[in-house]
Amino acid sequence: MLYSKSAEYAIQAMIYLAEKNSPKPTMVSEIAEAYAIPQQFLAKIAQILSKHQLLIAIRGRNGGVRLGRPANEIFLDQIVYVVDGPQQPEARCVIGLDKCSDEAPCPLHHKWKVIREDIRDMLVAENLETLAKRVIDKRKLMKEVGLAALVSD
């Protein structure tokens, strides 16, 4: 799609930390368990995020990771950029053809281009603080409607 599975995991981990909103570090294993992410894979992603100051990694017995700056200052596009790199000048084709551009459009190019731009705009506009609040609200709503078994605390 627009970003990799690695970027998806990075976003999930960062939202988890924003939701937790603790100055104390959180173990990568805790985040991995909460989102069913392979721990070693998430550890590598955390290293990348740490290298770019989106996370702070603390070593030692009481170590772990925490957000590198306030959650309202970290936007989804920054996470995707750090993990996946810059967007390619030629967009990947939504139906898997080799190239897709205005000059050589695939059958869905004109519709997909608008959707892709809307998603990019959303990634630029959404910060971790807002998303964490929405996750908390969703969990509360799910508990209220009896879906508590599907909600992890």
N, C-alpha and C positions, 0 to 999 in steps of 0.2 A: 504494500500500500504506500503510504507516504513516509513511513518510518519502519525500522526493523523491529524484530522481537526484542533485541537488546535495548532499544530506545523505550519500548513499551515497559520492560522490566525496570528500567531506570526511572521512568515516570512513576510507576507504582511505588518504588522504594522511596522516592522523594515525597510523594503524597503521604506515605506512611509516616515519615519523619515529621512532616508538617502537621499532620493530624495529631501525632503524639505531643508535639510542641514542648519538648523537654530540653533543657540545657545539657542534660547528661547524655553521653553517647549511648547509642542503641547497637546491639550486636547485629551483624549482618545475618547471622543465622535466624534471629527473631523475625527479621523482615522477610527472609526467604521462606520461612515456615508460614507466615501470615498470608503470603501471596502464592504459595506453592511454586516458588522459583528455585531452580537448582542452586544450591548454596555457593558452589565454586564459581558458577557463572555470574552470580550476583556479586561475588567478591571482586571479580575482574571488572565488572561494570562500576563498582564502587571506587576502584582504583582510578578509573578514567575520570569519574566525576570529581574525585578528590584532586587529581592532577590539575583540573580546571577550576578549582576552588568552589564548586557547587556543593561539595561535601567537605567536611573536615574529618580526617581519620585520626583516631587516638589509639595508640598502641598500648599494650599492657593488659594487666589483669582486669581492670575496669574500663577497658577500651571499647571501641566501636566506632560508629559514625554519627555525625549530626550535620544539620544543614550548615553550609558555609556562609550564608547570610540570611536575613529575614525572609520568611516564606513569601511575603508579598513582593519581594524583589527578584524572585526566581520565576521565570516564565517557561512554559512548555517548549517553545521554540529553542530556547537556550539549551535545554536538556537534550533535545533531538539533535541539535547541531554538534554538541560535544560528543555524543555517542556515535552518530552516523556521519558526521562531517557535513560540509556544505551541500546544499541541494544541487543536483546535476542540472546543467543548463538545458539539456533535453530531458523532458519528463518521460518516465517509464510509461509504457502503454498499458492502459487498464485491462486490455484483453490479451496482452502478452506479445504483441508484435514488436519487431526490433526497434523501430523509432516511431515517435508520435510527436508531431509538431504542427504548427499552423500551416506550414508549407506542405507537409506530407501527413495529413490527419488520418487517424484510424476511423472506423465507423462511429465510434462513440466520443471522439476527441472533443468536439465542441460542447457536449454536455459534461464530460468528465473534467475539462479544463476549468469550468465554473465551480464545480464541486471541490476540485483540488485547491483552487484559490481561496474558497471559503474556509476550508480546513486550515490552510496556512494562516489565514487571518485569525482564526480561532486560537491556534497555537501561540501566536504572538500576543494575544489579548489575555489569555488565561494564566493566572499565577497560582502558585501552590497553596497560598493561604485560602483563597476562594474555593479551590477544589477540595481542600481538606474539610472545610466547613460543609460543603455539599455532601461529602462522604459521610460525615457525622450525621447530618440530617437524614440521609438515606437510611443509615442503620437504625436511627430512631423510628423512622416511618415503617421500616420492615418489621421491627419489633411490635409496633402498634397493630399492624395488620396480621400478626401471627406468623411471620416468616422468620422468627428468631433462630430457628435451627439452621437457617441458611446464612446467618450473620455471624461473623467472628468478632469477638471483642478484643 
